[in-house]
Amino acid sequence: MTPNSTPTLLIVDDEKPTRDGLRAALEDKFDVYVAEDAATAWQLLERESFDVLLTDLRMAGEDGLKLIHRAKSLNKPPVCILMTAYGSEELAVDAMKQGADDYIPKGKMQIDELELRIQRALKRQSLEVENTQLHQRLDQKFGVRSLLGEAPSMKEVFDTIQAVAPTKATVLVTGESGTGKELVAKAIHQNSTRARGPMITVNCAALPATLLEGELFGHEKGAFTGAHERRLGRIEQAQGGTLFLDEIGEIDATTQVKLLRFLGERTFERLGSSKTMTADVRLITATNKDLQALVKAGKFREDLYYRLAVVPIQLPPLRDRVVDIPALSQSFLSEFSQENGKPVKSFSTEALELMLAYRWPGNVRELRAAVEHAVVLCRGDQVLPRDLPVSVRTPEAVATGEETRQKIATGSVSVKEAERQLLIHALQECKGNRTEAAKKLGMSRRTLHRRLHEFHLDGF
């Protein structure tokens, strides 16, 4: 339901006088639809999005409780209210377990009370959705910069996210596996005007070409062998929100043509149907492949590439932003220490040196996994080299001596500078509270004062 729109109401009852009476009484406040049984109601629920489902309990075929249970599995479930002439406390409890938002005995039902309870249920649902989405938006809005990092290249990424999020532009996010492409897509969605709508994600590499087309555009019953019922595609499911297509470089030629048409006209057809449909969906795509190289090789349509890359965002690999490793590592350390109930507070200088020198082929995803590994194996309050994964600390993986110093210098950060940044990061997170910062870093307040003096940060 959009602001100032009339709520849509589906009334399900096998008694025609009851259906007609409720419709006449409620159609001034609601856009009313009716169904005589659960099967008919389910067809409507699959085809249309309803704000409220008002259903009788006992009907021929499937009963109202089962219908409510199915309705709550929809991508945008309606408020569900059960009506019955067979009232009991046990039935009311069972109704709530099945997902009902309210329960009304028919014999005691007054139209004014029914309207009031429907409006209350709608308001309650709206507040719950807004609360969830507000937390998500705040998390993305204020958490993206610290999670993505402080390297100049990542600050540029964050600025681009802020600029593009409120617009309708299609965005192409590129970068190696594990650099955080899906995080960028989520940040754009949560900071956009579509944040109240859904964000639907499809991994194009996870589906064969024969299934991907139907997954995106949907299909009608009988469209192909095994299509036993109509299925809404991901484009329809993302109505009013964002569709994120990960690994877009994997889609086949036929799907490329259909996607190009959708981007140009916002129209499509389900498989097995000639009915043209429209969808208000923003598209964000991502890939770890070089799409321009695929275009030159004739494996990706040039016109589709330019449609997708209206605003390109390139995520650099972690090895090119070594300056971000300390803050990212400390953030993951806090997360996994709390999750595992372990008092691990910091990294030893030797462990941090190994982490700064390692090239991280799996990028931020690999770093996160390595920190979790270290926390699980750590026997004290500080991560030591022995706690890190073997891949991070073997001679083959990490250069030694002068090479290590050169590699760290190439990344524009030294171990000492990394330690300095950790101190600054902790103080910023604790809003200058030195007691809290010392606790966060696993050191005494006196030690913190000494380290701040060493790094000429006494006035911080």
PyMOL commands that set and color helices and strands:
alter all, ss='L'
color gray80, all
select helices_A, chain A and resi 16-26+38-47+64-71+89-97+106-108+111-148+152-164+181-190+204-206+209-217+234-237+248-250+253-265+291-296+302-308+318-320+322-340+349-357+363-377+385-387+390-393+401-410+415-429+434-441+445-454
alter helices_A, ss='H'
color red, helices_A
select strands_A, chain A and resi 8-12+31-35+52-56+79-84+102-105+171-174+199-203+242-246+267-268+277-278+282-287+311-314+346-347+382-383
alter strands_A, ss='S'
color yellow, strands_A
deselect
rebuild
show_as cartoon
